[in-house]
Amino acid sequence: LKVLFVSEEDMEGTEEEDRQKVLAECIKPYFDERVPVVVRGAMAKESTPAMQSWTSLEYLHKTNHDDTASVEIGGSYGNPDVERPDIPFDQYLQYLKMFHSLHGEHGPKEDPWLKGQKTEEDQSALSEPKPDELVYMAQNDLLHNLQKDIQIPEFCRDASYGVGHGKPYSTMMWLGPRQTVSPLHFDPLDNCLMQIVGRKRVVMFSPNTNADYTWHYAGSEGQQKNTSPVDIEASVDHVLKRTFPRFVRWAPPAMYTLLEPGDLLYIPAKWWHHVRSLDTSASVNVWFR
């Protein structure tokens, strides 16, 4: 996975219009090739006050206490038993505060999945939540009072930047504690994912393969047609080979990245991706053409 860097020093004193041009120039070659790219430092602190203010539950309460949140309770939407009620946003913030007191805001400094196993330090320092303790404010329209806190990339809505047709479809907010997850799936539109608070691990697979195109088992076991039942975090030897042999044999090579605040990930339409929050995390994404 290609990773580009835009440093604050390089962009110091740059007008926002010029910063937007630089960002579009970073994305365009990969948009044209239809491959993902990460731009680290894509969001400037001065134009993205959310990077500071959204770390405060008090701020989120003060600005949005009358709003409603649609949440996933009991794991990801890939779980057929998951519930998705609408609850007061203020009630969701109270849940996050309680979760932090029980399990903390931050996961291990190193991703245990990438290391292959948890260390004794990881296991002793953190109380791991059970799936039924996870409540994820996933795929909600960006709350009105928070829209001023983030600059949506201009290339998503202005065709003159040469990245697509400049037609945004929706702008969504994702807020949740560590260990919340979006299962392996694809989106029909191009995706611009901006990481605001905390870290997220994203694992991606190309939709283009000369092998068995059913490697993802999409639509089986009660899943939506764009969602795979494969748990990519499971042990290959003990689970995947037995349960999803086509995935083990035919899946394209995985690309992965760890997103941190200020990073932007471009995911082309139809690319498969799995997302795990390693800390309490806030993200915004734009689906666009």
Secondary structure by P-SEA (a helix, b strand, c coil): cbbbbbcccccccccaaaaaaaaaaacaaaaaacbbbbbcccccccccccccccccaaaaaaccccbbbbbbcccccccccbbbbbccaaaaaaaaaaaaaccccccccccccccccccaaaaaaccccccccccccccccccccccccccccccccccccccccccccbbbbbbbccccccccccccbbbbbbbccbbbbbbbbbccccccccccccccccccccccccccccccccccccccccccccccbbbbbbbcccbbbbbcccccbbbbbcccbbbbbbbcc
